[in-house]
């Protein structure tokens, strides 16, 4: 597994959000549906940092228990500034941070295992998680194939 460490500037995201239990998401694929809905509306977002680069952000509550607690997911795009945000969309700002990053390239439905791999890498490294969120940055996406960077905030 090839994990790289990078410092990233603060990140502004505008997108559509849902809150869901992990087991419900795995059964109903609500995040996939959210991304499909957002892709139809992405043209409504002003001040995009990159015309085609989108992302997904998960935000876990403190002391997250996957079987009991809901988490928030945002399907969105990076923006340079928050202005003219569509009514049914949210804004979210991530702080400057150091990130552990792993790249996935393969079938869209099989990317979940890289979460386990990155969590395991953090547990076995000299780093700890710095916060309870993570970012998927979609580099390239075709009908059935996906290339993305999974980024976890870390600290020494």
C-alpha positions in Angstrom: 0.0 0.0 0.0 1.4 3.3 -1.0 0.4 6.1 1.5 1.8 9.6 1.0 1.7 12.4 3.5 0.8 15.9 2.3 -0.1 19.2 3.9 -3.2 20.8 2.4 -4.5 24.4 2.6 -7.9 25.1 4.0 -10.6 23.7 1.7 -14.0 25.2 0.9 -16.7 22.8 -0.3 -20.2 23.4 -1.6 -22.5 20.5 -2.3 -25.5 18.4 -1.2 -25.6 16.6 2.1 -27.2 13.7 3.8 -27.0 12.2 7.3 -27.2 8.4 7.5 -26.3 5.3 9.4 -23.5 3.3 7.8 -25.5 0.0 7.7 -28.4 1.9 5.9 -25.9 3.5 3.4 -24.4 0.1 2.6 -27.8 -1.4 2.0 -29.5 1.5 0.1 -26.4 3.1 -1.6 -27.7 6.6 -0.7 -24.3 8.2 -1.2 -24.2 7.0 -4.8 -27.6 8.5 -5.4 -26.6 11.8 -3.7 -23.6 12.1 -6.0 -25.7 11.3 -9.1 -28.2 14.0 -8.0 -25.4 16.5 -7.3 -23.7 15.9 -10.7 -26.9 17.0 -12.3 -26.8 20.3 -10.3 -23.0 20.9 -10.2 -23.4 23.6 -12.9 -25.4 25.7 -10.3 -22.3 26.1 -8.0 -20.4 29.3 -8.5 -16.7 29.9 -8.0 -15.5 26.3 -8.6 -11.8 25.9 -8.0 -11.6 23.2 -10.8 -14.2 22.8 -13.5 -14.5 19.0 -13.3 -12.9 17.9 -10.0 -15.5 16.8 -7.4 -15.2 15.3 -3.9 -17.0 13.5 -1.1 -16.6 14.4 2.5 -17.6 12.3 5.5 -18.0 13.9 8.9 -18.3 11.6 11.9 -19.7 12.7 15.2 -17.2 12.7 18.2 -16.6 9.1 19.5 -18.3 7.7 16.4 -19.9 4.3 16.8 -20.6 3.0 13.2 -23.5 0.7 14.3 -25.3 3.4 16.3 -24.4 6.8 15.1 -25.3 8.6 11.9 -22.6 10.4 9.9 -22.8 13.2 7.4 -21.8 12.9 3.8 -21.3 15.8 1.4 -21.1 15.3 -2.3 -19.5 18.5 -3.6 -16.9 20.6 -5.3 -14.1 22.8 -4.1 -14.8 26.5 -4.4 -12.6 29.6 -4.1 -15.2 31.4 -2.0 -18.6 30.9 -0.6 -21.1 33.1 -2.6 -24.3 32.5 -4.4 -24.8 29.1 -2.8 -27.9 27.3 -4.2 -30.7 27.1 -1.5 -30.7 23.3 -1.3 -26.9 23.0 -0.9 -24.5 23.3 2.0 -21.1 24.8 2.6 -18.4 23.3 4.6 -14.9 24.5 5.3 -12.0 22.1 6.2 -9.0 23.5 8.1 -5.4 23.4 6.8 -4.1 20.0 7.8 -1.6 17.2 7.2 -3.2 14.3 5.4 -2.4 10.6 4.9 -3.5 9.9 1.3 -4.0 6.7 -0.6 -5.0 6.4 -4.2 -7.7 4.0 -5.4 -8.2 3.0 -9.1 -10.7 0.3 -10.0 -14.4 -0.6 -10.0 -16.7 2.0 -8.4 -18.4 -0.4 -6.1 -15.2 -1.8 -4.6 -13.4 1.2 -3.2 -14.6 0.6 0.4 -11.7 -1.6 1.3 -9.2 1.3 1.1 -10.9 2.9 4.1 -9.9 -0.1 6.2 -6.4 -0.1 4.7 -5.9 3.6 5.5 -7.3 3.3 9.0 -4.9 0.4 9.5 -2.0 2.3 8.2 -2.7 5.2 10.6 -3.0 2.8 13.5 0.4 1.3 12.7 2.2 4.6 12.0 3.6 7.3 14.2 0.5 9.4 13.4 -3.0 9.6 14.8 -6.2 10.9 13.3 -6.4 14.7 13.7 -10.1 15.0 13.3 -13.3 12.9 12.5 -13.7 13.6 8.8 -12.2 12.4 5.6 -12.2 13.4 1.9 -12.5 11.5 -1.3 -11.1 13.5 -4.2 -12.3 12.1 -7.5 -9.5 12.3 -10.1 -11.2 10.5 -12.9 -14.5 8.7 -13.2 -16.0 6.7 -16.0 -19.1 4.6 -16.0 -17.8 1.7 -14.0 -14.3 2.8 -13.1 -13.1 5.3 -10.5 -9.8 6.9 -9.6 -9.7 8.8 -6.3 -7.5 9.9 -3.5 -8.8 9.1 0.0 -7.5 11.6 2.5 -7.5 11.4 6.3 -6.3 14.3 8.5 -3.4 13.2 10.7 -1.1 14.6 13.4 2.1 13.3 15.0 
